[in-house]
Amino acid sequence: MRRRNKILLYLSMAACFWYSCGGLRVTGNGGKITEYAESYFKGEGKMLFYIKPIDFKTVDGDKLTADYTYIKGDTVKKDVVINLSIYGEPPFSVADSVTVVYSNGITFTDNSIKHLFNENFKRHKFTRQSIDMPGDRLADYFQSNEVSFIVYTKGKAVEYKGAKQWRKSHTKIYQIIFW
């Protein structure tokens, strides 16, 4: 009898510990929905979708990553925030404009680039900048088989095309947000 009580005590303690570490919690607030995206409930019929960074590359191998934040709902601003990490060598300049080109010929240009910050790590030097894209363009964007960003800085244009990761992820992301 005494041994049984000890076992029950230890099991109860283990269950309490597991619960306090989050093992039994269900938040209901969202989180990871695929390897490419997360969703969060924002209240009043609104969902925030965060699409994890996707790589784009130039023909020379220079890299740009783009992550996306989109709030879906009836009473929200219908813009998508696209944060761009443009890798290269400092000093970094803020882009004059960014044009997004879809495979079906649609383009979108943002001339009001927001500079967020620069990182100067030894192996990972990049500038972080942000653009806004109208939300009604997002469905076409993720339905496109190929997408590229053309970044214009000081009269120079650099095109970053969707890499292998784009081809793997764009259909899944479209299905999550628009189906």
C-alpha positions as CSV (number, residue, x, y, z in Angstrom):
1,M,0.0,0.0,0.0
2,R,2.8,2.4,0.9
3,R,4.6,1.7,-2.4
4,R,1.4,2.4,-4.3
5,N,1.0,5.8,-2.6
6,K,4.6,6.7,-3.5
7,I,4.0,5.8,-7.1
8,L,0.8,7.9,-7.2
9,L,2.7,10.8,-5.5
10,Y,5.5,10.7,-8.1
11,L,3.1,10.4,-11.0
12,S,1.1,13.4,-9.7
13,M,4.3,15.4,-9.3
14,A,5.4,14.5,-12.8
15,A,2.0,15.4,-14.3
16,C,2.1,18.8,-12.4
17,F,5.6,19.5,-13.7
18,W,4.7,18.5,-17.3
19,Y,1.6,20.8,-17.1
20,S,3.6,23.7,-15.8
21,C,6.1,23.3,-18.6
22,G,3.3,23.5,-21.2
23,G,2.9,19.9,-22.0
24,L,-0.8,19.8,-21.5
25,R,-1.7,23.4,-22.4
26,V,-3.8,24.3,-25.4
27,T,-3.5,28.0,-26.0
28,G,-6.1,28.4,-28.7
29,N,-4.2,31.6,-29.8
30,G,-2.6,30.0,-32.8
31,G,1.0,29.2,-33.8
32,K,2.7,27.1,-36.3
33,I,0.3,25.7,-39.0
34,T,2.9,24.5,-41.5
35,E,6.6,24.7,-41.8
36,Y,6.1,27.9,-43.9
37,A,3.5,29.8,-41.9
38,E,2.0,30.6,-38.5
39,S,-1.4,32.0,-37.6
40,Y,-2.6,33.9,-34.6
41,F,-6.2,34.9,-33.5
42,K,-6.4,38.7,-33.2
43,G,-10.0,39.0,-31.9
44,E,-13.2,40.2,-33.6
45,G,-12.9,37.8,-36.5
46,K,-9.3,38.7,-37.4
47,M,-6.4,36.4,-38.0
48,L,-2.8,37.4,-38.3
49,F,-0.7,35.2,-40.7
50,Y,3.0,35.3,-40.5
51,I,4.7,33.6,-43.5
52,K,8.3,32.6,-42.6
53,P,11.3,33.9,-44.6
54,I,11.5,32.7,-48.2
55,D,14.8,32.9,-50.1
56,F,15.3,34.8,-53.4
57,K,18.6,34.9,-55.3
58,T,20.3,36.8,-58.1
59,V,22.1,35.0,-60.9
60,D,25.3,35.8,-59.1
61,G,24.1,34.1,-55.9
62,D,23.4,37.2,-53.9
63,K,20.5,36.6,-51.5
64,L,17.3,38.3,-50.3
65,T,14.9,36.8,-47.9
66,A,11.3,38.0,-47.6
67,D,8.8,37.3,-44.7
68,Y,5.2,38.4,-44.7
69,T,2.7,39.6,-42.2
70,Y,-1.0,39.7,-43.2
71,I,-4.1,40.4,-41.1
72,K,-7.2,38.8,-42.6
73,G,-10.6,40.1,-41.5
74,D,-13.4,42.4,-42.5
75,T,-12.4,45.5,-40.6
76,V,-8.7,45.6,-41.1
77,K,-6.3,47.5,-43.3
78,K,-5.8,45.3,-46.3
79,D,-2.0,45.6,-46.7
80,V,0.6,43.0,-46.5
81,V,3.9,43.9,-44.8
82,I,6.8,42.3,-46.6
83,N,10.1,42.5,-44.6
84,L,13.1,42.1,-46.8
85,S,16.6,41.1,-45.7
86,I,19.0,42.1,-48.4
87,Y,22.4,40.4,-47.9
88,G,25.7,42.0,-49.1
89,E,28.6,44.2,-48.1
90,P,28.2,47.4,-46.1
91,P,27.7,50.3,-46.4
92,F,24.0,49.6,-47.1
93,S,21.7,52.1,-48.8
94,V,18.0,52.3,-48.4
95,A,16.3,51.1,-51.6
96,D,14.7,53.8,-53.8
97,S,11.9,51.4,-54.8
98,V,11.1,47.7,-55.0
99,T,9.1,46.1,-57.8
100,V,7.5,42.7,-57.3
101,V,7.1,40.8,-60.6
102,Y,4.7,37.8,-60.9
103,S,5.0,35.0,-63.5
104,N,1.6,36.1,-65.0
105,G,2.9,39.5,-65.9
106,I,1.5,41.4,-62.9
107,T,3.8,43.9,-61.2
108,F,3.6,46.0,-58.1
109,T,6.0,48.8,-57.1
110,D,6.5,50.4,-53.7
111,N,8.4,53.7,-53.6
112,S,8.1,54.2,-49.9
113,I,10.6,51.8,-48.5
114,K,11.0,51.7,-44.7
115,H,14.5,51.1,-43.4
116,L,14.4,49.0,-40.3
117,F,18.1,48.2,-39.4
118,N,21.4,46.9,-40.6
119,E,23.3,43.9,-39.3
120,N,27.0,43.6,-39.6
121,F,27.8,40.1,-38.4
122,K,31.0,38.6,-39.8
123,R,29.3,36.1,-42.1
124,H,25.8,37.5,-42.3
125,K,25.8,41.2,-43.3
126,F,22.4,42.5,-44.4
127,T,20.0,45.4,-44.4
128,R,16.4,44.9,-43.2
129,Q,13.8,47.0,-45.1
130,S,10.1,46.8,-45.4
131,I,7.5,47.4,-48.1
132,D,3.7,47.4,-48.1
133,M,1.8,45.5,-50.7
134,P,-2.0,45.7,-51.1
135,G,-3.7,42.7,-49.6
136,D,-5.8,42.1,-52.7
137,R,-2.6,41.3,-54.6
138,L,-1.5,38.6,-52.2
139,A,-3.6,35.8,-53.7
140,D,-2.2,36.3,-57.2
141,Y,1.3,36.6,-55.6
142,F,1.1,33.1,-54.0
143,Q,-0.5,31.6,-57.0
144,S,2.4,32.6,-59.3
145,N,4.9,29.9,-60.1
146,E,7.7,32.4,-60.2
147,V,8.1,35.7,-58.4
148,S,11.0,38.1,-58.3
149,F,11.9,41.3,-56.5
150,I,13.7,44.0,-58.4
151,V,15.4,46.3,-55.9
152,Y,16.4,49.8,-57.2
153,T,19.1,51.5,-55.3
154,K,20.9,54.6,-56.5
155,G,19.9,54.0,-60.1
156,K,21.0,50.3,-60.1
157,A,18.5,47.5,-60.4
158,V,19.2,44.0,-58.9
159,E,16.7,41.2,-59.6
160,Y,16.2,38.4,-57.0
161,K,14.2,35.4,-58.3
162,G,12.4,32.9,-56.2
163,A,14.7,30.0,-55.3
164,K,13.8,26.4,-54.8
165,Q,12.1,27.2,-51.5
166,W,9.6,29.4,-53.4
167,R,8.6,26.6,-55.7
168,K,8.0,24.3,-52.7
169,S,6.1,26.7,-50.5
170,H,3.9,29.1,-52.6
171,T,1.0,26.7,-53.2
172,K,0.8,25.5,-49.6
173,I,0.8,29.1,-48.4
174,Y,-2.0,30.0,-50.8
175,Q,-4.1,27.1,-49.6
176,I,-3.6,28.1,-45.9
177,I,-4.6,31.7,-46.3
178,F,-7.2,31.6,-49.1
179,W,-9.0,28.3,-48.9
